[in-house]
Amino acid sequence: MSDILRAQELKANGERIWNLGRMFNVREGFSGKMTSCLKKFFTQPLTGGPTNGVKVSEEEFERTLDEYYTLRGWNSKGIPKEETLKKLI
């Protein structure tokens, strides 16, 4: 098996694992919008490293979370779409 095929297989397996974990959480009653941070994350600036002094707004976090869900193939509630799950079979 070539390195490219092996890498593609590993990526697909990782996607399966990630989506399976998400579906477990959905089954147990966790919705995607429960993905959040402590309020202090939005009110206190980060300390140390290259992001020292940076504050993230709740709006920016929500926008980024929506973008993440789209990239994952999930709906706006963070639930994997049917077509996403079908392609991982």
Number of C-alpha atoms within 10 A of each C-alpha: 5 6 8 9 10 11 11 11 12 12 12 15 13 12 16 17 13 12 21 14 12 19 17 11 14 16 10 9 10 15 14 20 13 10 11 12 10 7 9 10 14 17 12 12 14 16 11 9 7 8 10 10 11 13 15 13 12 15 10 11 14 14 12 12 18 19 14 14 18 15 10 17 18 22 15 16 14 23 20 21 15 11 10 15 16 8 9 12 7
